[in-house]
Amino acid sequence: MDRPTIDRDNIIERFVLGQLTDAELDAFLTYQLFHPEIKTEVEALRAVAKTARGLTPSRQVKWWQKRGILVGLPLLAVVLGVAVWQLAGRGRQHDASPAPAAPQQKNAEPPAPALPADTTETRPEPPTSHQIAADFRPNPHLEALLGPGRFRGNADEQPAWVKTPPAEQQCESAATMCRINLRGQLRGNIEAIKQFRWLLFSNKPADFTALRPIQSGSFSIKNNPDQTIGIDAGISLRLAPGLYYYLIEDAESGATYFTGKLTVR
């Protein structure tokens, strides 16, 4: 999907009104991932639509409109009956007419011999646009957690970020290894920070709910001269195109200290 198509087919207006087909919805969501500036237009039109819904009174069907429907239904049935009768008559005339003689066929070349069953090559079908769009669909629960974690307990007892890892990262080529930067600095108890681990999830909500990460690992810990504690994880993975999320959590308590996302194109 491109910008001329969006303007020509009123994609933004139909998206706000929930009128897009599944194929159009997936294509428009994929377009938003690569063109985030269009979200401003979507939000502005959504605000206008909400205002219009609040001011537009609901239309009531008049008694004469209901009666018109009751009168029109019998007339419609008569018209449909006449049309069916005429089509049936034409079909009988067509069956009675002699069939045209079949044209003489030229000598065709013999078909190529079929390959044996064990040598037949099978090729996987390319992924559909619907599947590709689903791989880039944001996970609403993890989107709400992006950035440093929020804790219910005493904040003074929790390790505090001095410098966080990037909240969003991109890998421009899925054909090569993707390098994920999970480097940061904290203040706090070093023994607690040693319990940190990272987890990489797909964008599928079921994988996060069932705690099925694609991969996980630990950090290297370093005491810095400024009394901060550095953590670092050099992660290089070959990933299919799509949207991924990385979490930093306490391995014992499960408390999430940071959430970020990675887009692989």
C-alpha positions, 0 to 999 in steps of 0.5 A, a space after each residue: 500500500 502506498 500514499 496515492 492508494 490511501 488517498 484514492 480509497 479513503 483508507 484513513 477515513 474507513 480505518 477510523 470507521 472500522 470499514 476496511 477489509 482484512 487485507 486492507 487493514 493488514 496493509 495499512 497497519 504495515 504502512 503505519 510501521 514504516 510511516 509513523 507520521 501518518 498516525 497524526 492524521 489518524 488521531 486527528 480524524 478519530 477525534 473529529 469522528 468522535 465529535 460527529 458521533 456525539 452531535 448527530 441524532 439517531 434517525 427514526 424510521 417513519 411509519 410511512 417508510 415501514 409501510 412502503 417496505 411492506 408494499 414493496 416486498 410483494 412487488 419485488 417478489 413478482 418481478 423476481 418471479 417473471 425474471 426467473 420464468 424468462 431465464 428458464 424459457 431461454 434455457 429451454 430454447 438453448 438446450 433445443 438448438 443443435 450443438 455446434 460441431 467441434 473444431 478439428 484439433 491439430 496433432 498436438 505434441 506428446 506431453 512431457 513425461 512426468 517425473 517419478 514421485 520421488 524426484 518431484 520438486 516441491 516448493 513452499 508457497 511465499 508468505 502472504 501479505 496477511 502473514 507479513 502484516 501479522 508479524 509486525 502487529 504490535 503487542 498491546 500489553 508490551 507496548 504499554 510496558 515500554 521503557 523502565 519498569 514500574 514497581 509497587 514496592 519501595 523504590 529506594 530498595 530497587 536498582 535505579 537506572 542511570 542510563 537505560 538501553 534503547 527503547 527501540 532498535 531496528 535491524 535493516 536486513 534480515 539476511 544478516 545477523 541482527 545485533 541487539 544493544 542491551 547496555 546500561 548503567 544502574 545504581 543499587 545492590 550489585 548482588 541484586 543486579 547480578 540476578 538480571 537476565 534478558 528475554 527476547 519475545 516475538 510479537 505474539 501475545 500467546 508467547 508472552 503470556 506462556 513465557 515462551 521467549 525466543 532466547 534468553 541470557 545473562 549480563 556481564 557486570 562491571 563496577 564503574 569509577 562513578 559508583 555505577 554498575 554497568 550491564 552489557 549483553 552482546 546479542 547477535 541473532 538471525 531473525 525473520 522480518 517482524 516485530 520483537 520485544 526484549 525484557 530485562 527482569 530479575 530472574 528470582 522475583 520476575 520483576 521487569 526492569 526494562 522493556 524495549 522493541 526490535 523491528 527487523 525488516 
